[in-house]
Amino acid sequence: MTRSPQSTNWISYILRSVVLGLLVAALVIWLQPLVADWQLSRQQSSQPMSFAKAVNRAAPAVVNIYSLSEVRGSYYSRRPSTVLRLGSGVIMDNVGHIITAAHVVANVSSIEIALQDGRRTSAQVIGVDPITDLAVLRIELDNLPVIPQDQNLRSSVGDVVLAIGNPLNLGQTITQGIISATGGRMGVINTHADLMQMDAVINEGASGGALVNSEGYLVGINNAQFRGPAGQGVEGIYFAVPYSLTRTIMKTLIEEGEVVRGYLGINTSDTPAAQVYQQPGIFVTAVDPNSPAAEAGLRAEDYIVEIAGQQISSATEGLALISNTAPGTELEIRYLRGNDEITTTVIIRKLRY
C-alpha cells in the first residue's frame, strides 16, 4: 500500500517532535545538578563568613585556670600576700590531661580549673618544661570535652587562626588573626622553643589557651606577646607553641616527668657572620663560664660549621642538635676562628633550668 504525502509528513512530524522532546528532557536532566550547585553557591555566597563551627568544636575544651601564689612581704609589711593568677588551658584527652603555659602555674600553691560547662575542680601538676613554656596538668572528671587534633596537621604562613582563652578574666574570648611565621625563634633568643608567630591577640589570662584553625583543630598553645627592648608589648606580634612540639613535650612530661636536654653553653646568631664566611653556620656571640663550650676552648666570635660530622645550616638547627643529644655524649665540633679552622671535642651536659 502506498502512503500518501500527507500521511508521510504527519509521521515525520511526530518523530521530530518525539526526538526533540527527548533531547530537551536529556538536557534538563544534565543541567539539573549544575543549577542546584549554582543555587547553593548563591545561597552560601550571600551568607556572612563565620567561624562558629570551629569555635563550637574547640571552645568547650578550653578551660580557665586560677592559681594562687605567695608574694614576699615588703619593708612596710613583713607578712607575705596571696596573689590570684589567671591563665587558660586545653583539655588534650579524655583522662584529664590539660596543657597550658608553664608561667601560668609556676611557683603556685593551688590550681583551680573552671570548665565551660560550669564544673570546677582542682588540678595536679604532672610536669613543667620552662624551655618551651609548657606544663601538663591533670584533673579527675568524667565526660570531658577534648580539643580536636590532627597529628598530620601542618600549618602554613597565611592560615587563619583563632585564639581562645580567658583574657583578664572577662570570660572565654575569641580573637582572630593569621600565621605570619612558622618556626625559628622570632624574637626569642637562645631558646629551644620553635615558636610560630601570629597576630591573634593574647592578653593576660589567655596564655596557655588554644590556637585553632578555621576548622577547630588545635594549631598551637598560646604563649606570649612580643616584648621590645624596653619591655613594652608590641601590637600584632604574638607567639604560640606549635601543636607538633606541644604533643611531643606533653608525651615526654607524662611518661618521664621532665624533658632532658643537652647543654653546650653558647649564645648564638645566624648573621652577619654567614655572609663574612660565605657558608652557613653558627656565630658564637658569648660562651657561658665553666660550660662544656668553655672547657673545649670555644670563644665569642667563633663560627661553628660542623657538629658531630653534620654541617650546620643555622643556629636553630645547631641548637636543636645539641638539645637532642644525651648528657655525657662527646661531640666533635669544627669551627672557624679568623682564618684558622679548628676541631675540638665537647662533652655535653644536662641543661639546668
Order of alpha helices (4+ residues) and beta strands (2+ residues): alpha-alpha-beta-beta-beta-alpha-beta-beta-beta-beta-beta-beta-beta-beta-beta-beta-alpha-beta-beta-alpha-beta-alpha-beta-beta-alpha-beta-beta-beta
